[in-house]
Amino acid sequence: MEGMIRRVLDWGGYVGLAVLAAAALLPFARPGWAQQRGWLLLVGLVLVAVSLIARVGELRGAVGGRTLRYGINTAVMIVLLLGVIGFVEALSYRNNWRWDLTEGKRHSLSPQTIRLLEGLTTDVNAIAFFRSDQPGKRVAEDLFKQYARFARGRFAWRSVDPDREPGLARRYGVEAYGTVILETKAKSEKVLDAEEEKVTNALVKVTREGKRVVYVIQGHGERELTNTERPGFSEAKAAMEKANYEVKPLVLARAGAVPADAAIVLVPGPRTDPFAPELGALDAYIRGGGKLLVMADPFQAEGLRKYLTKYGVELGQDLVVEENPIGRLFGIGPEVPIVQQYEAHPITREMGGVSTLFPLTRSLGAAKTPPKGVTVVPLARTSPQSWGETDRAGLERGTAKPDPQDAKGPLTVAMVSTVDKARIVVYGTSSLAANQFLNLQGNRDFFLNSVSWLAEEEDQISIRPRSAAPTPVFMNSQQAQAVFLLPVVILPGLALVGGIAAVLRRRAAK
């Protein structure tokens, strides 16, 4: 009986050491269980202490012996190891630092998310409903740790297993594993995938009061909000809605005036001229401090030319063509200028190093004598290799070339006009925000930054998070053959030859 108790106590000491090691590693392996660490330390210390007390007699008899020296050395090594682990943990907690070497910084928060977190004025609580063994749980927890790092105490999170806490899952209406709930005292939002873009959009919604309404002019051949084809505007509508804007169509000829709740009015490439009463309604809206985004396509709705002149913007009667070798890398033609030059403005402050495509755009210019009280600022310019082609027949035949009467690059393709409190942004194209081009390069950021600046939500102006995209590896036939032969043929063959050689040597030795 005594021997059995002795073995139990011995095993208790070993278990105690294992529990202490688990307590040291717990913050790394299961961050959500960190509050249980104190209990683990207590249990581990008790088990080790009981095991040592039971062996006090043996320890006294072994004083000066080799066994004691080895035991002391082992104990010292364990204590040092636990101390190093604790020191590293404390250092990493107080001085968190990451180095993301992935293309596109896929494991780092976007500037928009960081700006939003640093500017939080209300506490946000996140609850992630994951099974303990669910793939993606660690990725989500790492994402939330980054959110908490930049939120300066305003963002708290925890992981919950819905199978173990079904009541909580029922309370929030959670029906799928991987669901995340963001909540403040006043609002809550449900996110079905723990991806940065979706979590950040939900964070915007729970921290903003109400929604800003964007009215999109219709009735003159403009881009349609419900059109999901390449020329449609459904992607732009979805992008604005994700950013907590309410998007509505507006037939100004029927309404007669811009609604009073309009935060922004968007004119997406009319093909025919707006009626005079419609332009008068826009004037009244601007005089009241309204915000207007005009996308004027080349050679269309020429009535807009005269209208925008009163606000200091002149529309070129041309199509910007660019013989830029960078375009060949993107596989696009000369009628899609690539913009990499931006002027200093809140809309473009985060656009440095980001390319934007301006397909089928006309050039813009400031009026030679701007009206009184009007300030005009360029936003984006094309490269010096571009020109404004005025020969429409040559464009249709595909024989266009720069002529003396054509404006030479760099050419302005986006401008801003301010009149007292009113703000106007003008693009030389509506294709930038069409379904075909919105999600290419920096187009979505440029468009949404324009919307945010017009809505006077400048804290939303930034580079937004991207969905993780697959990174394919392209190999020629020789490389593919080498990749196949090395692990499938060569390495197994070497192991087989080595085994045969070893067997032969043993037989020869006998």
Secondary structure, 3 states (H helix, E strand, C coil): CHHHHHHHHHHHHHHHHHHHHHHHHHHHHCHHHHHHHHHHHHHHHHHHHHHHHHCHHHHHHCCCCHHHHHHHHHHHHHHHHHHHHHHHHHHHHHCCCCCCCCCCCCCCCCHHHHHHHHCCCCCEEEEEECCCCCCCHHHHHHHHHHHHHHHCCCEEEEEECCCCCHHHHHHCCCCCCCEEEEECCCCEEEECCCCHHHHHHHHHHHHCCCCEEEEEECCCCCCCCCCCCCCCCHHHHHHHHHCCEEEEEECHHHHCCCCCCEEEEEEECCCCCCCHHHHHHHHHHHHCCCEEEEECCCCCCCHHHHHHHCCCEEECCCEEEECCHHHHHHCCCCCCCEECEECCCHHHCCCCCCCEECCCCCCEEECCCCCCCEEEEEEEECCCCEEEECCHHHHHHCCCCCCCCCEECCCEEEEEEEECCEEEEEECCCHHHCCCCCCCCCHHHHHHHHHHHHCCCHHHCCCCCCCCCCCCCCCCHHHHHHHHHHHHHHHHHHHHHHHHHHHHHHHHHC
